[in-house]
Every structure is written in C-alpha cells, then in structure tokens.
Amino acid sequence: MNTAASGSGISVEIKTKGFDYFDVEKNLQIAIDDGRVIKVISYAMSSDVENTLDKIITTILDKYERADLKSLVYTCTKELAINGTKANLKRIFFDEQKLDINNEDDYEKGMELYKKIMKEDLTIQYGKKAKKSGLYVKILFIHNEDTLLIEVTNNTPITPQEESRMRMKLANTMKYDDLMAYYLDNADDTEGSGMGIALIIILLKGENIDPNFFRIMTDENTTTARIRIPMVDGFRGRKRKKIRRRPG
C-alpha cells in the first residue's frame, strides 16, 4: 500500500522481498526493525519531503544506536535529493523556454533564467508538472548493522557538459577540508550544485569517512548518486570517487 500527499507530491513506500508495500506511518518502525529497504519517491522538495526523510533517517540510526550520524546523513541525503529534483525541473523549464539543454549557449542562458525565477512556490508548481511528466526522484535507504547505503536516482540523464563539470567538481573538491575555503575559491559556480558536492565530501571527511564512498553514476535514462556510510569502525567496501557512465 502506498501513501501519498498530493499537495507535496511525495509517496513513501516500504519494500519487502515480495514487492509488497505498506503504509509508512503505521509500519516504518516494523519495516526498519526487519531490515527492509525504504524507498521515497518525490517530485519537488518541500517540508513534507524533508520531514519524511528526517523521520526515516532518525528511525534507522536509532535502531543501530548511531544517532551521532544524524546530521551527516540527513544533510547529505537532502543535498542529493535537491540536486536530483533540480535536474528534473530544469528539463521541464528548458522545454518551456524552448531552449536546448545540450547547447552550451542555451544552457548558460537557461541556467541564468532558472536561478532568477525558480523560487520555492514555483518549485512546487514545477513538481506537479514533473509528476505529470513522469519525472521523479527516488531515494533508497538500504541498511544493516555494518553500513547504511543511501541511493538517490532521478530519471533524467546529465548532459555531456554537466558530466564534464561534475567530474571537475569532484576532483577539485577532494583537495578541500574546509567548506568556506572551497566557497572562496569557487564563488562563481554556474549552478551552485558544486557547493552541495563539496559539502558532502567535506562532511564525510569530518567524520573520518572515506569520501570515495560517494559515487555518481549516469546512463542514458537516469542519474544516481550513492553514499555508503559505515556504521561500525573498520568497515571496508568498494571505493569509487569518479562519475561512472553505466552501459546503456
């Protein structure tokens, strides 16, 4: 069973092995206690989405007695959800402005317009358009006593120029341990998404978590950001820091 708030454009699903779904308000604690995957589908960031993420993250971390990671996990998840939402809404905006997102000149013009007019109230309106167009952000929480895996997917691919910028941002940010230093050196960032990436990497470093546990993958249909948060000392896993284009 799904729950959905039409005003906020969010549905929350708890996935079982049998692909059944349960009401999140009634079954979240039970589902997390059972180690089930938690999935959130959203179309625009809103207080409802943020509150839902907060509740899920708090419940998961309380289960494993890692409430100390709350600020890190919530901030990283929210930043990735914002980036995914912005990517989807940008596509709708560019189409409405009759701009080619793959054209460098149109891209620069479109982003300048987007940043000027895309305020919170308009974001909700565009979220409804995203839902109608089938554009979503999917947030997965996969957890056990060793690790919490957060995976955020939006079903629009990044353009070649966006991918190039993202690669440079990731490589550049690895040099920083202080967000203010990054901001002073990169104040002219085209979209502001570089700040989100920098924030995530610097927060991971601040918790002595290998920033290579943060990955971004893209293919012709989707873009996925993934963060693996160790829940125990000495955790070892696959480490990738670069953007990887998945085979189509």
N, C-alpha and C positions, 0 to 999 in steps of 0.2 A: 504493500500500500504506500502511495506517495503522499507527502504533504506539500502544499504549495500556497504561497501568499501572493495573490495576483497583483497587489499593489507594488510589492518589492521585486517581483519577478524571480523568485527563488523556490526551488524544490529541494528537499533533502531526502536522501534515500540511504537505507542501511542494507548493504548487500550480503546475502548469505550464499553458501555454496550452491544452493538450488536456484539462485537468481530470483528469490522472492524479496519483497520489500516490506518494511514495517514502518509504522508511524514513529517518527524520530522522537517526538516529545514523550511518548509512552515507553519506547523501547531502547533509547540511546544507551542508558546505563547497562542494560542487559546485553546489548549488542557488543559494547566495548568490553565488558567483562568476559564475553565469549571470544574475544579476539577478532571480531568480524571487521571487514573493510567498511569504512564510512565514506559515502560519496555525497558531495554537494554540487548541485547544478545551479548556476546563477547566470543572469543576463546583464545585470548592472550592479555596481557596488552601491550598497545602501546600509543604513543602520541595522536593518533586519539581517542582511548577509553577515555583517560584522559581528552581531550578537550571536548568530548561529555558529560562526567559526569559533568565537570565544568559548561558547558552551562545549563544543566538541573537543577543542584542544584542552580545556580545563579538565574535562572528564577523563580523557585519555591519560594525561600526565598525572592526575591524581591516582589513577589505577596503578601506575608504576612508580609512585612516590617520587616524581620528578617535577614537582611544581616549580622548581628553580629555573626550569627551561621555558616557562610560560611566555615571558616577554619575547624571547628569541623566536620561538615557534610561531607565536601569533603575528609578530611583525613581519617575519619572512613570508608567511602564508598570505597575509593581507597584501604585501607588496606584489607578490606574484599574481594574485587574483586581480589586482588593479591593472597590472601590465597586460594580462590576458583580456580583460574587459576593454581596455583602451584599444588594443589591437583589433578587436571585433567592431567596436563602434567607429573606429577610423575608416574601416571598409565601407560602412554604410554612409558615412559623411562624405567620403571621396566620391562615391557613386552619385550622391545627391548634388554635389558640386560639379559633376561631370569632369572630374579630374582623374588622370591615370596614375594610380599609386605606384606603378612601376617606372614612371617617367621622372627623372631626377628633378626637373624644373617644376612639374606639377606637384611632386612630393613636398618640396620646400614650400611652395605656395600653400598647399593644402594644410600642412602642419602649422603654419603661421596662423591661418584662419581657425583651425581646430582649437588651438590653445587660447585664442581670443574669445571664442563663443561657447566652448563646451564647459558650462558650469553645472553644478550639482542637479538643478532642476531639469536641465536639458539632458543630462546623462540618464535620468530615469526615463524620459521620453524615448531616448535612443535605445534604452534597454528593452522597451516594449517592441521597438522595431526589430531589434536583434532577435528576440524570441519569435516574432512573426517570420523572420527570415531564416530561422533555424540555427542562429549563431549563439553559442553558449560558452561558458567557462565551466569546466568540470574539475572539481577538487577532490582528490582521493587521500584518505588517511589510512595507511597500512601499518600496523603496529604489533610489536611483541615486546618481550622484556629486554631484548637486546637493542632494538632500533625502532625509530619512527620514520617512516618514509612518507613524504608529502609530495604529491604529484599534481601539478596544475596544467591542464590542457585547454587551449582554445582552438576551435575548429576553423581557423584561418591560418595559412602559412605566412611566414615572414618573407618579405621581398628580398631579392639579392642584395640591394643596398642596405636594407635593415640588418640582414645577416652579417654583412661586412662590418657595419657599425658595432653590432653586438659582439663580434669576435674581438674587435679592438678594445671595446669597453671591458670585456672580461680580462684580457691580457693586461690592460693598463691598471685595472683596479687591484690586481694581485700585488701590486707594488706598495699599496697603501695599508696602513694600520689605523688611520685616523680619518673619520668622515669629513671633518672640517678641512683637512689638508686636501682631500680629494675635491671637495667643492671649490676651494680657492683655485685649484689648478684646472678645473673643468666647468667653470661657471657658464660657459656658452653652449652647454649640451643642447642638442637640437630638440629633443623631446622631453628630457627630464627622466626618462627611463633608466639612464645611466646611473642616476642617483639611487634608484631602487636596487640595482645590481650591486653598486658599491656598498650600500647599507647592509645587504645580505652577507656579502663576503666579509665585511669588517666585523659584523656581529658574530659570525661564525668564528673568526679569528679570536675575538674577545672571549669566547667560551672555550678556547683551545680545541675547536673542532676544525678538522682539515677542510679548507674551503673547496678542495677538489671533490668533496661530496655534493657539491652543487653542479648540476648539469643542465644544459638546454639542448633539446633535440627538435628537429623540424623535418617535415616531409612535404609533399605537395598538397596535403589537406589540413595538417594540424601543426601546432607548435606546443611542445611540452617542456615545462621546467620541473626539475626534480631535486629535492633536497633530502638527504639521508642524515638524520640526527641520531648519533649514538646515545643509547640510554644507559650504557654501562662503560666503565673505563676499559681501555684496551680493545675496543671494538675495531675490527678490520673488515673492510669491504672493498668493492670495486671503486676506483678513484678515477674520475674524469673531470676535467675542468673546461674542456672545449665544447663548442657547439658541434653537434654531430648531425649531419643530414642523413635521415633514415632512407633506405632504399624504397622507391615507390612500388 
